Amino acid sequence: MDLNLLQLAEPVSHIPPVAQRVGTFESPIHLPIRLNLALGCGAVLASMERALRLRYSSLLDAAGH
C-alpha cells in the first residue's frame, strides 16, 4: 500500500491550496494503471482474508486464551 500512497501524493500535492502550503511532490515510481489496480486489489483481498481468518479461526482464538 505504501507504493500506492507515493503515487497518490503526487496529484494531491498539485492541488493549488495544498501546493501553496506544503509544496509539490513528484513520485519516484510510476507504475501502469493495471499494476496499480492489481496491487490495490491484492492489498484489499489480503486484509480481508486476514480479518476473516482472525475472526473465525478456532485455532487462533484458542491461542489467545
C-alpha positions in Angstrom: 0.0 0.0 0.0 2.9 2.3 0.5 3.5 2.2 -3.2 0.0 3.5 -3.9 0.4 6.2 -1.3 3.5 7.5 -3.0 1.7 7.7 -6.3 -1.4 9.3 -4.7 0.6 12.0 -3.0 1.8 13.4 -6.4 -1.6 14.5 -7.8 -2.8 15.6 -4.4 0.3 17.9 -4.0 -0.5 19.6 -7.3 -3.9 21.0 -5.9 -3.2 24.7 -5.6 -4.1 25.2 -1.9 -2.0 22.1 -1.0 0.9 23.1 -3.2 1.0 26.6 -1.6 1.0 25.1 1.9 3.4 22.1 1.6 4.8 22.3 -1.9 4.7 19.8 -4.7 5.8 16.2 -4.7 7.0 14.1 -7.7 6.7 10.3 -7.1 9.9 8.5 -7.9 7.8 5.5 -9.0 5.4 5.5 -11.9 3.5 2.2 -12.5 1.0 1.4 -15.1 -2.7 1.7 -14.1 -3.2 -2.1 -14.4 -0.4 -2.8 -12.0 -1.7 -0.2 -9.5 -5.2 -1.8 -9.6 -3.7 -5.2 -9.1 -1.7 -4.1 -6.1 -4.6 -2.3 -4.6 -6.9 -5.3 -5.1 -4.3 -7.6 -3.7 -3.9 -5.5 -0.6 -7.7 -5.4 -0.1 -8.1 -9.1 -0.5 -5.1 -9.9 1.8 -6.5 -7.6 4.6 -10.0 -9.2 4.2 -8.6 -12.7 4.4 -6.5 -11.7 7.5 -9.5 -10.2 9.2 -11.8 -13.1 8.5 -9.3 -15.7 9.5 -8.6 -13.9 12.8 -12.3 -13.6 13.5 -13.4 -17.2 12.7 -10.4 -19.4 13.3 -10.8 -21.6 16.3 -7.0 -22.2 16.4 -6.2 -18.5 16.6 -9.0 -17.9 19.1 -7.8 -20.7 21.4 -4.2 -19.5 21.2 -5.1 -16.1 22.6 -6.5 -17.5 25.9 
